[in-house]
Amino acid sequence: MTYTRGLGQQDDYRRDELIRLIEHSVSRLTLQELEALYYDMCTKNYINDEL
C-alpha cells in the first residue's frame, strides 16, 4: 500500500529553502565542476536539453 500526499505549506517552505541553498552553491562552482554536474544530471535524466 502506497501513501502519497500533496505538498503542504511547510513542504513548500522547505522546498524553497533547498532551492535557494542549491542555487547559491551552484553559483560558486567552477566551469569544470558545472560541466561535471551537468553531465551527471543529463545521464540521470534530470535535465532535458529540449527546453
All heavy atoms as a GROMACS GRO file, in nm:
protein
  432
    1MET      N    1   0.085  -0.118   0.000
    1MET     CA    2   0.000   0.000   0.000
    1MET      C    3   0.089   0.124   0.000
    1MET      O    4   0.180   0.136   0.081
    1MET     CB    5  -0.089  -0.002   0.124
    1MET     CG    6  -0.189   0.108   0.126
    1MET     SD    7  -0.312   0.068   0.253
    1MET     CE    8  -0.336   0.227   0.320
    2THR      N    9   0.062   0.215  -0.091
    2THR     CA   10   0.142   0.336  -0.103
    2THR      C   11   0.066   0.454  -0.046
    2THR      O   12  -0.052   0.472  -0.073
    2THR     CB   13   0.175   0.364  -0.250
    2THR    OG1   14   0.241   0.250  -0.303
    2THR    CG2   15   0.264   0.484  -0.264
    3TYR      N   16   0.136   0.534   0.033
    3TYR     CA   17   0.075   0.654   0.089
    3TYR      C   18   0.139   0.774   0.022
    3TYR      O   19   0.259   0.791   0.023
    3TYR     CB   20   0.098   0.660   0.240
    3TYR     CG   21   0.051   0.789   0.302
    3TYR    CD1   22  -0.085   0.812   0.319
    3TYR    CD2   23   0.139   0.888   0.341
    3TYR    CE1   24  -0.131   0.930   0.375
    3TYR    CE2   25   0.094   1.006   0.397
    3TYR     CZ   26  -0.041   1.026   0.413
    3TYR     OH   27  -0.086   1.143   0.468
    4THR      N   28   0.057   0.856  -0.041
    4THR     CA   29   0.107   0.979  -0.101
    4THR      C   30   0.024   1.095  -0.052
    4THR      O   31  -0.092   1.079  -0.017
    4THR     CB   32   0.100   0.974  -0.255
    4THR    OG1   33  -0.034   0.952  -0.294
    4THR    CG2   34   0.190   0.865  -0.312
    5ARG      N   35   0.085   1.212  -0.048
    5ARG     CA   36   0.011   1.330  -0.007
    5ARG      C   37   0.062   1.449  -0.086
    5ARG      O   38   0.171   1.447  -0.140
    5ARG     CB   39   0.028   1.357   0.143
    5ARG     CG   40   0.171   1.386   0.183
    5ARG     CD   41   0.182   1.406   0.334
    5ARG     NE   42   0.320   1.423   0.373
    5ARG     CZ   43   0.384   1.538   0.377
    5ARG    NH1   44   0.324   1.648   0.343
    5ARG    NH2   45   0.510   1.544   0.415
    6GLY      N   46  -0.017   1.550  -0.093
    6GLY     CA   47   0.024   1.672  -0.163
    6GLY      C   48   0.121   1.751  -0.076
    6GLY      O   49   0.137   1.724   0.043
    7LEU      N   50   0.184   1.849  -0.138
    7LEU     CA   51   0.276   1.934  -0.062
    7LEU      C   52   0.196   2.027   0.027
    7LEU      O   53   0.102   2.092  -0.017
    7LEU     CB   54   0.363   2.017  -0.157
    7LEU     CG   55   0.468   1.943  -0.236
    7LEU    CD1   56   0.540   2.039  -0.329
    7LEU    CD2   57   0.567   1.875  -0.145
    8GLY      N   58   0.235   2.035   0.151
    8GLY     CA   59   0.174   2.128   0.242
    8GLY      C   60   0.252   2.258   0.245
    8GLY      O   61   0.355   2.272   0.178
    9GLN      N   62   0.205   2.352   0.323
    9GLN     CA   63   0.272   2.482   0.331
    9GLN      C   64   0.414   2.466   0.385
    9GLN      O   65   0.507   2.531   0.338
    9GLN     CB   66   0.191   2.576   0.420
    9GLN     CG   67   0.225   2.721   0.401
    9GLN     CD   68   0.126   2.810   0.473
    9GLN    OE1   69   0.057   2.766   0.564
    9GLN    NE2   70   0.119   2.935   0.431
   10GLN      N   71   0.432   2.378   0.484
   10GLN     CA   72   0.566   2.353   0.539
   10GLN      C   73   0.658   2.292   0.434
   10GLN      O   74   0.775   2.326   0.425
   10GLN     CB   75   0.556   2.260   0.659
   10GLN     CG   76   0.611   2.318   0.783
   10GLN     CD   77   0.595   2.221   0.900
   10GLN    OE1   78   0.546   2.110   0.887
   10GLN    NE2   79   0.641   2.264   1.015
   11ASP      N   80   0.603   2.200   0.355
   11ASP     CA   81   0.682   2.137   0.249
   11ASP      C   82   0.723   2.239   0.144
   11ASP      O   83   0.836   2.236   0.094
   11ASP     CB   84   0.603   2.024   0.182
   11ASP     CG   85   0.579   1.906   0.276
   11ASP    OD1   86   0.661   1.884   0.366
   11ASP    OD2   87   0.477   1.838   0.258
   12ASP      N   88   0.633   2.330   0.110
   12ASP     CA   89   0.665   2.435   0.013
   12ASP      C   90   0.778   2.523   0.064
   12ASP      O   91   0.869   2.559  -0.011
   12ASP     CB   92   0.543   2.522  -0.017
   12ASP     CG   93   0.438   2.452  -0.101
   12ASP    OD1   94   0.472   2.350  -0.166
   12ASP    OD2   95   0.323   2.497  -0.100
   13TYR      N   96   0.773   2.559   0.191
   13TYR     CA   97   0.878   2.641   0.251
   13TYR      C   98   1.012   2.568   0.245
   13TYR      O   99   1.114   2.626   0.208
   13TYR     CB  100   0.844   2.679   0.394
   13TYR     CG  101   0.956   2.754   0.462
   13TYR    CD1  102   0.977   2.889   0.436
   13TYR    CD2  103   1.043   2.688   0.550
   13TYR    CE1  104   1.081   2.958   0.495
   13TYR    CE2  105   1.147   2.756   0.610
   13TYR     CZ  106   1.166   2.891   0.583
   13TYR     OH  107   1.269   2.957   0.642
   14ARG      N  108   1.013   2.442   0.283
   14ARG     CA  109   1.138   2.362   0.282
   14ARG      C  110   1.192   2.349   0.140
   14ARG      O  111   1.312   2.359   0.117
   14ARG     CB  112   1.113   2.225   0.345
   14ARG     CG  113   1.234   2.136   0.348
   14ARG     CD  114   1.343   2.191   0.437
   14ARG     NE  115   1.454   2.097   0.442
   14ARG     CZ  116   1.578   2.134   0.456
   14ARG    NH1  117   1.609   2.261   0.475
   14ARG    NH2  118   1.674   2.045   0.457
   15ARG      N  119   1.103   2.327   0.044
   15ARG     CA  120   1.144   2.316  -0.097
   15ARG      C  121   1.210   2.446  -0.142
   15ARG      O  122   1.316   2.444  -0.203
   15ARG     CB  123   1.022   2.285  -0.183
   15ARG     CG  124   1.053   2.266  -0.329
   15ARG     CD  125   0.926   2.234  -0.408
   15ARG     NE  126   0.956   2.205  -0.545
   15ARG     CZ  127   0.976   2.298  -0.639
   15ARG    NH1  128   0.967   2.425  -0.609
   15ARG    NH2  129   1.003   2.262  -0.763
   16ASP      N  130   1.148   2.560  -0.113
   16ASP     CA  131   1.205   2.690  -0.150
   16ASP      C  132   1.340   2.712  -0.082
   16ASP      O  133   1.433   2.764  -0.145
   16ASP     CB  134   1.109   2.803  -0.112
   16ASP     CG  135   0.983   2.805  -0.197
   16ASP    OD1  136   0.982   2.741  -0.304
   16ASP    OD2  137   0.886   2.871  -0.156
   17GLU      N  138   1.351   2.672   0.043
   17GLU     CA  139   1.477   2.686   0.116
   17GLU      C  140   1.588   2.602   0.050
   17GLU      O  141   1.699   2.650   0.030
   17GLU     CB  142   1.458   2.643   0.261
   17GLU     CG  143   1.582   2.653   0.346
   17GLU     CD  144   1.562   2.600   0.487
   17GLU    OE1  145   1.455   2.544   0.517
   17GLU    OE2  146   1.654   2.617   0.567
   18LEU      N  147   1.556   2.480   0.014
   18LEU     CA  148   1.653   2.392  -0.051
   18LEU      C  149   1.695   2.447  -0.187
   18LEU      O  150   1.813   2.443  -0.224
   18LEU     CB  151   1.597   2.251  -0.066
   18LEU     CG  152   1.584   2.172   0.064
   18LEU    CD1  153   1.507   2.043   0.040
   18LEU    CD2  154   1.721   2.144   0.123
   19ILE      N  155   1.600   2.502  -0.262
   19ILE     CA  156   1.632   2.560  -0.392
   19ILE      C  157   1.729   2.677  -0.374
   19ILE      O  158   1.827   2.690  -0.449
   19ILE     CB  159   1.504   2.603  -0.467
   19ILE    CG1  160   1.429   2.478  -0.514
   19ILE    CG2  161   1.537   2.695  -0.586
   19ILE    CD1  162   1.292   2.507  -0.571
   20ARG      N  163   1.705   2.763  -0.277
   20ARG     CA  164   1.795   2.876  -0.252
   20ARG      C  165   1.935   2.827  -0.217
   20ARG      O  166   2.035   2.880  -0.267
   20ARG     CB  167   1.740   2.965  -0.139
   20ARG     CG  168   1.632   3.060  -0.183
   20ARG     CD  169   1.601   3.163  -0.076
   20ARG     NE  170   1.551   3.105   0.048
   20ARG     CZ  171   1.426   3.071   0.071
   20ARG    NH1  172   1.335   3.090  -0.023
   20ARG    NH2  173   1.389   3.019   0.187
   21LEU      N  174   1.945   2.726  -0.132
   21LEU     CA  175   2.075   2.672  -0.094
   21LEU      C  176   2.148   2.612  -0.213
   21LEU      O  177   2.268   2.633  -0.232
   21LEU     CB  178   2.060   2.566   0.016
   21LEU     CG  179   2.021   2.617   0.154
   21LEU    CD1  180   1.982   2.502   0.245
   21LEU    CD2  181   2.135   2.696   0.214
   22ILE      N  182   2.076   2.539  -0.295
   22ILE     CA  183   2.137   2.476  -0.413
   22ILE      C  184   2.181   2.582  -0.513
   22ILE      O  185   2.292   2.575  -0.568
   22ILE     CB  186   2.040   2.374  -0.475
   22ILE    CG1  187   2.024   2.254  -0.381
   22ILE    CG2  188   2.089   2.330  -0.614
   22ILE    CD1  189   1.911   2.161  -0.417
   23GLU      N  190   2.096   2.683  -0.538
   23GLU     CA  191   2.133   2.790  -0.630
   23GLU      C  192   2.259   2.863  -0.584
   23GLU      O  193   2.347   2.893  -0.663
   23GLU     CB  194   2.018   2.890  -0.646
   23GLU     CG  195   1.905   2.838  -0.730
   23GLU     CD  196   1.787   2.934  -0.736
   23GLU    OE1  197   1.777   3.025  -0.650
   23GLU    OE2  198   1.704   2.917  -0.826
   24HIS      N  199   2.267   2.890  -0.455
   24HIS     CA  200   2.385   2.957  -0.401
   24HIS      C  201   2.510   2.870  -0.420
   24HIS      O  202   2.615   2.919  -0.462
   24HIS     CB  203   2.365   2.988  -0.252
   24HIS     CG  204   2.486   3.048  -0.188
   24HIS    ND1  205   2.527   3.178  -0.213
   24HIS    CD2  206   2.576   2.997  -0.100
   24HIS    CE1  207   2.636   3.202  -0.143
   24HIS    NE2  208   2.668   3.094  -0.074
   25SER      N  209   2.498   2.742  -0.392
   25SER     CA  210   2.612   2.652  -0.407
   25SER      C  211   2.655   2.638  -0.552
   25SER      O  212   2.774   2.640  -0.583
   25SER     CB  213   2.577   2.513  -0.350
   25SER     OG  214   2.549   2.522  -0.213
   26VAL      N  215   2.560   2.626  -0.642
   26VAL     CA  216   2.590   2.611  -0.784
   26VAL      C  217   2.659   2.736  -0.838
   26VAL      O  218   2.750   2.727  -0.921
   26VAL     CB  219   2.462   2.577  -0.865
   26VAL    CG1  220   2.486   2.591  -1.014
   26VAL    CG2  221   2.415   2.436  -0.832
   27SER      N  222   2.618   2.852  -0.790
   27SER     CA  223   2.677   2.977  -0.839
   27SER      C  224   2.825   2.989  -0.804
   27SER      O  225   2.897   3.067  -0.865
   27SER     CB  226   2.601   3.097  -0.786
   27SER     OG  227   2.623   3.114  -0.647
   28ARG      N  228   2.873   2.908  -0.710
   28ARG     CA  229   3.012   2.915  -0.668
   28ARG      C  230   3.099   2.806  -0.733
   28ARG      O  231   3.219   2.801  -0.709
   28ARG     CB  232   3.019   2.902  -0.516
   28ARG     CG  233   2.934   3.011  -0.448
   28ARG     CD  234   2.934   2.998  -0.302
   28ARG     NE  235   3.050   3.074  -0.253
   28ARG     CZ  236   3.105   3.059  -0.135
   28ARG    NH1  237   3.054   2.974  -0.050
   28ARG    NH2  238   3.208   3.131  -0.100
   29LEU      N  239   3.041   2.721  -0.817
   29LEU     CA  240   3.116   2.614  -0.882
   29LEU      C  241   3.202   2.668  -0.996
   29LEU      O  242   3.167   2.766  -1.061
   29LEU     CB  243   3.021   2.507  -0.938
   29LEU     CG  244   2.939   2.429  -0.836
   29LEU    CD1  245   2.844   2.335  -0.908
   29LEU    CD2  246   3.027   2.353  -0.738
   30THR      N  247   3.311   2.600  -1.023
   30THR     CA  248   3.395   2.634  -1.138
   30THR      C  249   3.329   2.580  -1.264
   30THR      O  250   3.236   2.498  -1.258
   30THR     CB  251   3.535   2.571  -1.125
   30THR    OG1  252   3.522   2.427  -1.130
   30THR    CG2  253   3.604   2.612  -0.996
   31LEU      N  254   3.379   2.622  -1.380
   31LEU     CA  255   3.326   2.573  -1.506
   31LEU      C  256   3.339   2.421  -1.516
   31LEU      O  257   3.245   2.352  -1.557
   31LEU     CB  258   3.398   2.639  -1.624
   31LEU     CG  259   3.354   2.592  -1.763
   31LEU    CD1  260   3.205   2.614  -1.783
   31LEU    CD2  261   3.436   2.661  -1.870
   32GLN      N  262   3.452   2.368  -1.476
   32GLN     CA  263   3.473   2.222  -1.481
   32GLN      C  264   3.375   2.150  -1.389
   32GLN      O  265   3.321   2.045  -1.425
   32GLN     CB  266   3.617   2.188  -1.443
   32GLN     CG  267   3.720   2.234  -1.544
   32GLN     CD  268   3.756   2.382  -1.529
   32GLN    OE1  269   3.724   2.445  -1.429
   32GLN    NE2  270   3.823   2.437  -1.628
   33GLU      N  271   3.351   2.204  -1.272
   33GLU     CA  272   3.255   2.142  -1.179
   33GLU      C  273   3.113   2.150  -1.235
   33GLU      O  274   3.036   2.054  -1.223
   33GLU     CB  275   3.262   2.210  -1.042
   33GLU     CG  276   3.392   2.184  -0.968
   33GLU     CD  277   3.412   2.272  -0.847
   33GLU    OE1  278   3.364   2.388  -0.847
   33GLU    OE2  279   3.476   2.225  -0.752
   34LEU      N  280   3.079   2.263  -1.297
   34LEU     CA  281   2.947   2.277  -1.358
   34LEU      C  282   2.928   2.178  -1.473
   34LEU      O  283   2.821   2.118  -1.488
   34LEU     CB  284   2.926   2.419  -1.409
   34LEU     CG  285   2.896   2.524  -1.305
   34LEU    CD1  286   2.903   2.663  -1.366
   34LEU    CD2  287   2.760   2.500  -1.243
   35GLU      N  288   3.033   2.161  -1.554
   35GLU     CA  289   3.024   2.064  -1.664
   35GLU      C  290   3.006   1.923  -1.612
   35GLU      O  291   2.927   1.845  -1.667
   35GLU     CB  292   3.147   2.075  -1.753
   35GLU     CG  293   3.147   2.201  -1.837
   35GLU     CD  294   3.275   2.222  -1.916
   35GLU    OE1  295   3.379   2.164  -1.879
   35GLU    OE2  296   3.270   2.297  -2.015
   36ALA      N  297   3.076   1.888  -1.505
   36ALA     CA  298   3.062   1.755  -1.446
   36ALA      C  299   2.922   1.736  -1.389
   36ALA      O  300   2.861   1.630  -1.407
   36ALA     CB  301   3.168   1.734  -1.337
   37LEU      N  302   2.871   1.838  -1.322
   37LEU     CA  303   2.736   1.831  -1.267
   37LEU      C  304   2.633   1.818  -1.379
   37LEU      O  305   2.540   1.737  -1.371
   37LEU     CB  306   2.708   1.956  -1.183
   37LEU     CG  307   2.568   1.968  -1.122
   37LEU    CD1  308   2.541   1.852  -1.026
   37LEU    CD2  309   2.553   2.102  -1.052
   38TYR      N  310   2.650   1.898  -1.484
   38TYR     CA  311   2.559   1.892  -1.598
   38TYR      C  312   2.559   1.753  -1.661
   38TYR      O  313   2.453   1.695  -1.687
   38TYR     CB  314   2.601   1.997  -1.701
   38TYR     CG  315   2.519   1.995  -1.828
   38TYR    CD1  316   2.393   2.051  -1.831
   38TYR    CD2  317   2.570   1.934  -1.943
   38TYR    CE1  318   2.317   2.048  -1.948
   38TYR    CE2  319   2.494   1.931  -2.059
   38TYR     CZ  320   2.368   1.988  -2.062
   38TYR     OH  321   2.294   1.984  -2.176
   39TYR      N  322   2.677   1.698  -1.684
   39TYR     CA  323   2.688   1.564  -1.742
   39TYR      C  324   2.618   1.460  -1.653
   39TYR      O  325   2.541   1.377  -1.701
   39TYR     CB  326   2.835   1.526  -1.763
   39TYR     CG  327   2.852   1.385  -1.814
   39TYR    CD1  328   2.833   1.356  -1.948
   39TYR    CD2  329   2.884   1.281  -1.727
   39TYR    CE1  330   2.846   1.226  -1.996
   39TYR    CE2  331   2.898   1.151  -1.773
   39TYR     CZ  332   2.878   1.124  -1.907
   39TYR     OH  333   2.891   0.996  -1.954
   40ASP      N  334   2.644   1.467  -1.524
   40ASP     CA  335   2.584   1.373  -1.430
   40ASP      C  336   2.430   1.383  -1.431
   40ASP      O  337   2.361   1.282  -1.435
   40ASP     CB  338   2.637   1.398  -1.289
   40ASP     CG  339   2.590   1.296  -1.188
   40ASP    OD1  340   2.608   1.174  -1.214
   40ASP    OD2  341   2.535   1.336  -1.084
   41MET      N  342   2.380   1.505  -1.433
   41MET     CA  343   2.235   1.524  -1.432
   41MET      C  344   2.172   1.480  -1.564
   41MET      O  345   2.061   1.426  -1.564
   41MET     CB  346   2.201   1.670  -1.400
   41MET     CG  347   2.238   1.708  -1.257
   41MET     SD  348   2.200   1.878  -1.218
   41MET     CE  349   2.024   1.865  -1.193
   42CYS      N  350   2.243   1.501  -1.675
   42CYS     CA  351   2.192   1.454  -1.804
   42CYS      C  352   2.186   1.302  -1.810
   42CYS      O  353   2.087   1.245  -1.859
   42CYS     CB  354   2.279   1.506  -1.918
   42CYS     SG  355   2.252   1.678  -1.958
   43THR      N  356   2.290   1.236  -1.761
   43THR     CA  357   2.292   1.089  -1.767
   43THR      C  358   2.186   1.028  -1.676
   43THR      O  359   2.144   0.914  -1.697
   43THR     CB  360   2.430   1.034  -1.729
   43THR    OG1  361   2.464   1.075  -1.597
   43THR    CG2  362   2.536   1.080  -1.827
   44LYS      N  363   2.141   1.103  -1.577
   44LYS     CA  364   2.035   1.054  -1.486
   44LYS      C  365   1.897   1.107  -1.526
   44LYS      O  366   1.800   1.090  -1.454
   44LYS     CB  367   2.067   1.095  -1.342
   44LYS     CG  368   2.191   1.027  -1.290
   44LYS     CD  369   2.225   1.072  -1.151
   44LYS     CE  370   2.351   1.000  -1.103
   44LYS     NZ  371   2.398   1.051  -0.976
   45ASN      N  372   1.892   1.171  -1.643
   45ASN     CA  373   1.767   1.225  -1.698
   45ASN      C  374   1.700   1.330  -1.610
   45ASN      O  375   1.579   1.343  -1.609
   45ASN     CB  376   1.668   1.113  -1.731
   45ASN     CG  377   1.716   1.026  -1.844
   45ASN    OD1  378   1.773   1.076  -1.940
   45ASN    ND2  379   1.696   0.897  -1.833
   46TYR      N  380   1.779   1.406  -1.536
   46TYR     CA  381   1.725   1.518  -1.459
   46TYR      C  382   1.716   1.643  -1.546
   46TYR      O  383   1.642   1.735  -1.514
   46TYR     CB  384   1.813   1.550  -1.338
   46TYR     CG  385   1.810   1.445  -1.230
   46TYR    CD1  386   1.928   1.384  -1.188
   46TYR    CD2  387   1.692   1.406  -1.171
   46TYR    CE1  388   1.926   1.287  -1.089
   46TYR    CE2  389   1.688   1.310  -1.072
   46TYR     CZ  390   1.807   1.252  -1.031
   46TYR     OH  391   1.805   1.156  -0.934
   47ILE      N  392   1.794   1.646  -1.654
   47ILE     CA  393   1.795   1.761  -1.745
   47ILE      C  394   1.754   1.713  -1.883
   47ILE      O  395   1.806   1.613  -1.933
   47ILE     CB  396   1.936   1.825  -1.751
   47ILE    CG1  397   1.970   1.888  -1.618
   47ILE    CG2  398   1.943   1.928  -1.863
   47ILE    CD1  399   2.108   1.949  -1.613
   48ASN      N  400   1.664   1.787  -1.943
   48ASN     CA  401   1.622   1.759  -2.080
   48ASN      C  402   1.667   1.878  -2.164
   48ASN      O  403   1.623   1.990  -2.143
   48ASN     CB  404   1.471   1.742  -2.084
   48ASN     CG  405   1.421   1.706  -2.222
   48ASN    OD1  406   1.496   1.703  -2.318
   48ASN    ND2  407   1.292   1.680  -2.232
   49ASP      N  408   1.753   1.856  -2.261
   49ASP     CA  409   1.808   1.964  -2.343
   49ASP      C  410   1.704   2.026  -2.437
   49ASP      O  411   1.733   2.125  -2.502
   49ASP     CB  412   1.927   1.914  -2.425
   49ASP     CG  413   2.054   1.907  -2.342
   49ASP    OD1  414   2.061   1.977  -2.240
   49ASP    OD2  415   2.144   1.832  -2.382
   50GLU      N  416   1.588   1.970  -2.447
   50GLU     CA  417   1.485   2.021  -2.538
   50GLU      C  418   1.399   2.126  -2.469
   50GLU      O  419   1.278   2.118  -2.465
   50GLU     CB  420   1.398   1.907  -2.589
   50GLU     CG  421   1.476   1.803  -2.666
   50GLU     CD  422   1.390   1.684  -2.703
   50GLU    OE1  423   1.267   1.691  -2.686
   50GLU    OE2  424   1.445   1.584  -2.747
   51LEU      N  425   1.462   2.231  -2.416
   51LEU     CA  426   1.386   2.335  -2.346
   51LEU      C  427   1.320   2.429  -2.440
   51LEU      O  428   1.350   2.484  -2.527
   51LEU     CB  429   1.478   2.411  -2.250
   51LEU     CG  430   1.534   2.326  -2.137
   51LEU    CD1  431   1.633   2.409  -2.054
   51LEU    CD2  432   1.425   2.276  -2.046
   0.00000   0.00000   0.00000
